[in-house]
């Protein structure tokens, strides 16, 4: 079974930058997160708020898991046997931990962090006395003087590396995934687990997630992209695909990766369906098999996400009804009912365009070479027969660029995107013109050559 463990008994050491009511949180600093008031005013505590969001996310992806709260697990007594053993083997634990610490911290370090009966705070104080027979420790409480507490029943929290060892031993964890920045910590916790009489789990280390500036994503800074934000602009399948690929490579998690990840997912789904039923095809090699847990849908999307984005942009399609008008012309008989994935992608495309593309669109005027080539392209489009397919249209785009002497030819396509769509990149222009309509594309070119788009 999969255990999802929330470290909600940790003391709140740092106030996040991206939450309301920070003054209230400041008053609760150093208390267990499960005792900190919810700054959003929706749940029993800040931990309950965060746990609810985590569980909603996992449930949305259909995870089969057992949720465990650190606070509830400590208080329930599930860790008591191992905590008592840690008290008995205190010196063995210290022998592992102290060499990993700086000189100043070594002098006062204890694996036991008592919860003050007076202030309710998680205290980082030395253990002054231990009574193995009674199962207690003695410490100096800044608010209550010399205090004795049992190590069981949720009266203490364990420092995080030994806490891992307690968790692994008590719950008999046999597999643990963690970021590569914790490789050394895993090694220390392995030794501690053995000292407590447990068996260390098999470890898997994944690379870290970075923001658009290649900075490590920080919970307190709130940089990067949240899962909820991704799911406003991209399908859950695209997020699952992005998470699945290259777990040992660092990933940048920001808004610009959503269209690319969505289109790559669609390509993998199409590739899977092309080989469906082929006895020689290895299903496990395709990410779509894993994204859908062995049962990928038989229908993908006939239109890429990037193409939808450009269609929304060019048509200024603020509603899905407008967008579907173009889609029906491009794919006769298509409806939201018989193209459910395409229909969902349409919602995401409109959201993404309104929030990210539209505010940053910047049209420019064509230079002389580009203007001549675009005028030639408009003439070529007018000469095409009604119903010309995307491939025939794309051939004319290539020919117009080559005839105008663009070298390399990709500069021609960049010019089309920047002058006609107000952005630096886009899908195959032939596919865009086919779904947008040749007449409308010609009108768009003429608007650009007249300078109307750059004025807008």
C-alpha positions, 0 to 999 in steps of 0.5 A: 500500500502507498502511505502518504505521510504529512509532517504536520507536527513540525514546528512552524519555523518560517512564515510563508510569504504567499499566505494571508494573515501573516501576523496571526501566523507570527503569533503561532510561530514554533507551534506544531503546524497542526496547532497553528490557526488556519490563515485562510479561515477554512479549517481547524488548523493550518495543517488541516488546510494543507492536508485537505489540499494534498488529499484533494489533489491525490483524490483528483488523480485517483491515487489509492493511498492511506493518509497519515498525519504525523500529529495523529500518529504520534498521539495515537501511540503508534510510534510509542514502542519505537520511541521508547526504544530510541530512549533506551538507545539514545547513545547509539542514536547520538553516535550516528547524529553528532558527527553530522552536526556542527560543533555548536549544535553538537553541544546541545543536540537531542533527537527529542523535541518536547512540546511545551505544556505551557506555550505549546511550542516545539522546543529545540532544547537539550535533554538534561536527564533520561529515565528509561524505566519511566520513559521520560526526559527532563528538559528546561522549558523557557516558559515553565522551568525544569520539566519532565515529559514522557517521550510517548503519546505525542508529548515529543516530536522527533528531529527529522532524520531520526523521525524518518527512522522512527517512521520507517521502523514503526510502519515497516516502510520498504520503499521511500522516494525523496529528492536528490538533495536528501541523499545524505540524509537518507544514508543517515536515517538508514543507520538510525533505522538499523540502530532502532532495530528496523530495516531501511527501505529501498530508496529512490532519489528524484531530481528537483523541480525548478522555477522558470529562472532555474531556482529551486522551488520553495514552499515559503517563497511560493515560486514556481507553479502549483498543481491547481494552477496547472490544472486550470490550464492543462489536462490532468493527463498532461501533468501526469505525463510531465511528472512521469518523464525523466524522474532523474532529470531536473524539471522546470515547473512554470506556465510555459511548459504546459502547452509543450507537455500537453502536445507531447502527451497527445503525441504519445497517446496517438502513438499508442493507439496506432500500435494498439493490438499489435502483438509486437508493440511494447505497451510499457514503453509508451508513457500513455500506458503509465499515465492511464494505468494500463488503459489509455483511451482509444481516442485522442485529439485531432487538434493539438493544444498549441494549434488550439491556442493559436486559433483562440488567439487569431479568432479572439475566441473568448467562448468555447462556442466560437472555438467549436465553430472553427473546429466543426468546419475543420472536422465535419461532424465533430461535436463536444460529445464525440470529441470529449478530450478536444472539448476539454482542451478547448476550455484549457486553451481559452483559460491559458490564452486569456491569462498568459498569451493575450496580456503579452501579445506583441505584434510587429510590422513586417520588413520589406522581405517579409511583406513581399513574401506574405503578399505572395503567400496570400495570393497562393492561398487565394489560388488554392481550391476550396477544401485544400488540406493542411499539407497542401497549405503547408507546401505553399507556406514553404514555397513562399518562404523559399521563393523569398530567399529566407535563410534559414527557412525557420526565420520565415515561420518566426516572421509569420508568428510574430507579424500575424499572431503576435508571438514568437512561435506556434504550430505548423502554419498550414494546420493553423490556416486549415482550421482558421480558414483560408479566407480568414487567414488571407484577411489576417495577412492583409490586416498585418500588411496594412499595419492594423495588427501592430496598431492594436 
